[in-house]
Amino acid sequence: MANNKPLRRSRKQQSVDISEAQIAVHWREEGYFSPRAQFIAQANLTNKGVLKRFSLDKFPGYYEEFADLLDWYKRWKKTLDTSNPPFWRWFVGGEINACYNCVDRHLAKHKNKTAIHFVPETEHEAIQHVTYQELYVRVNEFAALLRDFCGLKAGDRVTLHMPMVAELPIAMLACARLGVIHSQVFSGFSGKACADRAVDSESRVLITMDAYYRAGSLLDHKEKADIAVAEAAKDGHKVDKVLIWQRYPGKYSSPTQLVAGRDFIVNDVLKQYRGKRLEPVRLPAEAPLFLMYTSGTTGRPKGCQHSIGGYLAYVTWTSKFIQDIHPEDVYWCMADIGWITGHSYIVYGPLALAASSVVYEGVPTHPDAGRPWRIAEDLDVNIFHTSPTAIRALRRAGPEEPAKYNHHFKHMTTVGEPIEPEVWKWYYKVVGKSKAVIVDTWWQTENGGFLCSTVPGIHKMKPGSAGPGIPGIHPVIYDDEGNELPAGSGKAGNICIRNPWPGGFQTIWKDPARFVTQYYSRYCKNPKSKNWRDWPYMAGDGAVQAADGYYRILGRIDDVINVAGHRLGTKEIESAALTVAEVAEAAVVPVADPIKGKVPDLYVSLKPGLQASKALADKVSGAVVFQIGPIARPRTVVIVPDMPKTRSGKIMRRVLAAISNHQDPGDVSTLANPEVVEKIKEAAK
Ligand code: PRX
């Protein structure tokens, strides 16, 4: 197929000089792989009738099947209220509790079953198996602490800055039991990034941990809480209490002092709440469950607000039918719970189905590339879920390693970035031993759960393609003028979803206007319309649809870079660079990377009279790490004499991206300062 031409830019998009989709790799069309008969024989969904039942003319009624997987205190009156587009309201009138659905309702049949296998990074440390009964007890006690010690109630926000430990889902579920809105910040983010999120969500309580293992070292994590509280205070926001879990209960593992009256060791305070049981709070389906901050096109991350009823229904259905989770399965998603994948497909989806979900603390290649396969073998994991970056890293570090282990996956997922067909085939043949099905799931923080994927018991797989929309999701590709690009056209465009779905975020926290403009304005057919058909959701990804209806995602079309499956806003990194007093201008561009997919290169120019130096480049890099975290660290900081600019003074990132990607920068004669291009090339060497 598909000569994937770069996306043309419309007037509205002129600020975007370079995008991931424009530097997308051009893979050739691959042949199909079929799921094995043994997989189909046990799969939760094999009847093709589902595709008809979930056709657009039956929308929104078919989503009742999703909600019917949950236990409701009160059944909803209206499946979908569209009276205030695009603020869709799902399962209106229904009452529910997410914690009840993930914990209490399993006790009758599964109380003695492992809910969470916590695997410490240190290999000699024993794996902890938290049963559903134990989860119930621990969640209740911690919920009592949140309610009675912290005074938290439904609707309050709490920021969590926790590593990958069993206490993280425990804390999330305790919040959910009370209706407290949790906002978990990825533990690799800096204290400053944590502060920004605590300020925006107005969290008065911060929940953290003293320390955790990463690549063989016990990292001091508590120090980030001190930075977070101090940075929030600079923004006029007071965090009253910091709750600190201990990586080793009973022992404080951080060298950082406790602040009297503010910092509390959870295990000490919990003693008062031993044996406490709290009725789950009955909440409206549309009450928020959590906020998940993600990068966008401005300097500030935005808080995606997800609902209880719609979100939980969506992740439960997709976990059951796309992940093919049965209660007897051992399921391991290697993502971090600090990202949406972990929320939906480590915690809420699998636990709603009473599965056993693995929480692994550390890096996959520690102490060697055999680690994931040893864990899989020991726990008898049969469903495995990870990202192309992790697969590429494991393949590089130990291409023959998986064959040495006696693990057996029936199902594997890839998520977060486009996967090269070569990498897909290694995953299939070597990790899956040519037996496991693979689903390539395309979706975003905003979406709650999968948008495009094959249904593993129904569709064939095609390396490098996410597949069709999942049942109920009806994607469409528009060109810049709003024309639909038909399947097999060979043209790339902007992928959108025609219909609302229950997992979609409700709004951007405290910024509903941006929710509308960023996702719905571009292709809205009539802003006054109350008809959902006039409000396609624009994802911000470039895509092509092959003649068979499968979608291939090319990458972001906006100022967002997908680094190792993690979203970073170029504006966020540029703002961080501009906090360095010497920096006059900053521009970030995506660079193709063999392991991480894309990485950021940062170009800066200095204020007059200043000289470029290695020390200054390091200072800029350090500022990015302070403001955001090590994942945003630029591959290189290039100090340039001036930025390439148009006559109107706009920085031409396209030229910088071409230099970083060793491509031809094209015609630069229209620049105001074409002579600078050679000097930039020199500086970038
Ligand atoms: O560009 C797409 C890419 O990741 C972006 C969403 O990132 P985030 O909100 O952090 O969520 C990641 C996990 C759901 C998308 O806009 N992306 C996600 N999945 C895929 C993908 N690109 C290609 N193939 C995928 N399967």
Residues whose N, C-alpha, C, O or C-beta is under 5 A from the ligand:
A	BS01	PRX	T341 T414 V415 G416 E417 P418 D440 T441 W442 W443 Q444 T445 A466 A539 D541 I553 G555 R556 G565 H566 R567
